[in-house]
Amino acid sequence: MSSPETSATAQIGVTGLAVMGSNIARNFAHHGYTVALHNRSVAKTDALLEAHGSEGKFVRSETIPEFLAALEKPRRVLIMVKAGDPTDAVYYVIRGTVHLEELQIDRTAGTLVSVRRSGCSTPSSRKSRRDRWG
């Protein structure tokens, strides 16, 4: 069932709910995870919940701060938006909202990033797609 609550109850969050993002979110929910959902267009979030909300536990959010508040710490986020500038834009909004030590991010459409307590450099300073963030 879907939930309108935004308390820190979700184990993972997915932002970008096009075909891949929505299917990954559903897959996590099928496997027992509570999934925080976010999309730039709230209509996509609502459509996913209307069509598949009974498949598992979802937490709806309309804004990035609301989305991040719904996640347990460390916050685990899959960014499933178009590669390149859109991915970086979402990454920087998320990064500017919470402390780095509270995040684990997979920018799937761009470069895999796992942000840990040691922090990280900016995407523009990376020398290769696979670097020390592994």
N, C-alpha and C positions, 0 to 999 in steps of 0.2 A: 504494500500500500504506500501511497505517496503521503508526504507529511509537509504541511506548510511551516513547520517549526524551523528555526535556524540556530538552535542550540548546537553545541559541538558534539554531534552524534554520528556524523558520517566518517567512515574510515578512509574514503577516497573521494575525490571530486573530479568531475569532467567538465571542462569548459569548451564549447564548440560542439554543438549537437546536430551536425549534419549527419550523413549516413554513417561514417565511421565512428564519430563520437557517440551518437545515440546507441549504436550497436555495442560498443565497448561498455557504456554505462549499463545497458541491459544485461550484458554478460556478467559484469561484477555483481549486479543485483541478483541474478539467477544463482550465483555461487554464495549467496548469503551476506554480502557486504551491503552496508547502507551507503548510498551514493549521493553526494551533493551534485546538483545539476546547475549549470549556468550557460547561458547563450546571450550574445549581444542582443538578439531579438527574443524577447520574453515569449512571443508566440510559439517559437520552436520548442521551448521548454514546456509550455502548456500542452502543445500537441503531443509531445512524447509522453507526458504524464497521462493525458487522456487516453491515448492508444495503448500504453504499456504500463501504466502505473500500478496495476495489480500484479505485475511480474516480480516485484521485490520492493525493497525499502528505498525510497528516494526522498531527498530533501530539496525542495524548489528554492531557487534564489533569483533575485532580479538584478542585483549589483555584485561587483567583485567583493566588496567588504562583507556583504551578507553571505556570499558563497564561502569565503574564507572562514567566517565565524561558524559556519556549519560543520567545519572539519575538526576532527581530533588532532592533537599535536603529537608528533610532527605532522604538519599538513602535507598530504600527498595529493598532487594535482597532475592530471593529464591535460595538456593544452592541445586540443584537436582542431586547430584553425589552419587556414591556408598558410603554406610555408612562406618564409621570408619576413617581410615587414609586419604583416598581421600577427605572426607568432611572437616576434620581438616586442610588439606593442603590448600584447596581453602579458607577456613575461615581465615587462617593466612596470606595468600597473600592479601586478601581484607583488613583485619584489618591493615596490614602494609602499605597499600596504602593511606588510608584516616583516619581522626580523628574519634574516636569512637562516638562522639556526632553527626556525620553526617550519622550514619548507623542504619538501622533496618534490622536484618538478621533472616531468618527462615532457619535453617539447617535441612530441612525436612527429609533427609535421615539419619540424626543423631539425635541430640537433638534440640528441639525448643529453639531458642535463640532470644530474643529481646534486642538489645543493645540500651540503652537509654542514656540520658545525665549523668546519675549517673555512667556510665562505667560498667565494668564487670570484672570478674576474668577469668582466662584461663580455657578451657574445662577440663584440667586434674585436676583442683582443685575442681571440682563439686563433691558433695557427692551423688547426685541422679539425675535421668533423669529430674525430675520436681523440680526446685529449685526457688530461688528468682527472676529469670528472667521472669517467668510465661509467 
